[in-house]
């Protein structure tokens, strides 16, 4: 497994902060080919170009903060490696978070 990733999505009321850090060793020819990070079915990642590393922070406002909210991600590389996951931010909590990493 050549890709290392860490994704954390935090909820504070209606405000969501998503932080991500993805990377592939520079001594390989493999590239990150795609990355999607969805909250309430909306992909928070704008245009994604093939690259070795991708880090950042995105913000989102929930349409219904008192409802459970699905958080999903999917990563692929230019080779055959893939990863994905699903979790939820719980609506009954003012503050909640989900994390994905390897």
C-alpha positions in Angstrom: 0.0 0.0 0.0 1.7 3.1 -1.2 -0.9 5.8 -0.4 -1.1 7.3 3.1 -4.3 9.2 4.0 -5.9 11.0 6.9 -9.3 12.5 6.7 -11.1 14.2 9.6 -14.6 15.8 9.4 -15.8 17.8 12.4 -19.3 19.1 13.1 -20.0 22.1 15.4 -23.8 22.7 15.1 -24.4 23.4 11.4 -20.8 24.1 10.6 -18.6 21.3 9.2 -14.8 21.4 8.8 -13.1 18.8 6.7 -9.3 18.3 6.8 -7.5 15.9 4.6 -3.9 14.8 3.9 -3.2 12.3 1.1 0.2 11.3 -0.2 2.2 8.9 -2.3 6.0 8.4 -2.0 7.8 10.5 -4.6 10.1 7.6 -5.6 7.2 5.9 -7.4 5.4 6.6 -10.7 2.0 6.2 -9.1 -0.2 9.2 -8.8 -3.4 10.1 -6.9 -6.0 9.9 -9.7 -9.2 10.9 -7.9 -10.5 12.0 -4.5 -14.0 12.6 -3.4 -15.2 13.7 0.1 -18.9 13.9 0.4 -21.0 15.5 3.2 -24.8 15.3 2.7 -24.1 13.9 -0.7 -22.2 17.0 -1.8 -18.6 16.5 -3.0 -16.4 19.1 -1.1 -13.5 18.6 -3.4 -13.4 20.8 -6.5 -11.5 19.8 -9.6 -8.9 17.1 -8.8 -5.8 16.7 -11.0 -3.4 13.7 -10.8 -0.7 14.5 -8.2 1.6 13.0 -5.5 0.2 14.9 -2.5 -3.1 16.6 -1.7 -3.9 18.4 1.5 -6.4 21.0 2.5 -9.4 22.1 4.5 -13.0 22.6 3.3 -16.0 24.1 5.1 -19.6 23.2 4.7 -22.9 24.2 6.3 -25.4 21.4 7.0 -28.9 21.9 5.7 -30.4 20.1 8.8 -27.9 19.9 11.7 -30.3 17.9 13.9 -30.4 15.0 11.4 -27.7 12.3 11.0 -25.4 13.3 8.1 -23.6 10.8 5.9 -19.9 11.3 5.3 -18.2 9.3 2.5 -14.9 9.3 0.8 -13.2 7.5 -2.2 -9.6 7.6 -3.3 -8.1 6.0 -6.4 -4.6 6.0 -7.9 -3.2 5.7 -11.4 -2.4 2.0 -10.5 -5.0 -0.4 -9.1 -5.1 1.0 -5.5 -8.4 2.2 -4.1 -9.9 3.1 -0.7 -13.4 4.2 0.4 -15.4 4.6 3.5 -18.6 5.7 5.1 -19.6 7.1 8.5 -22.0 9.6 9.9 -22.1 12.8 11.9 -24.8 12.3 14.5 -27.6 14.9 14.5 -28.4 14.6 18.2 -24.9 15.9 19.1 -23.8 19.5 18.9 -20.2 18.4 18.3 -19.2 15.3 16.5 -16.5 14.0 14.2 -15.5 11.2 12.0 -12.0 10.1 10.9 -10.6 7.9 8.2 -6.9 6.9 7.9 -4.5 4.1 7.2 
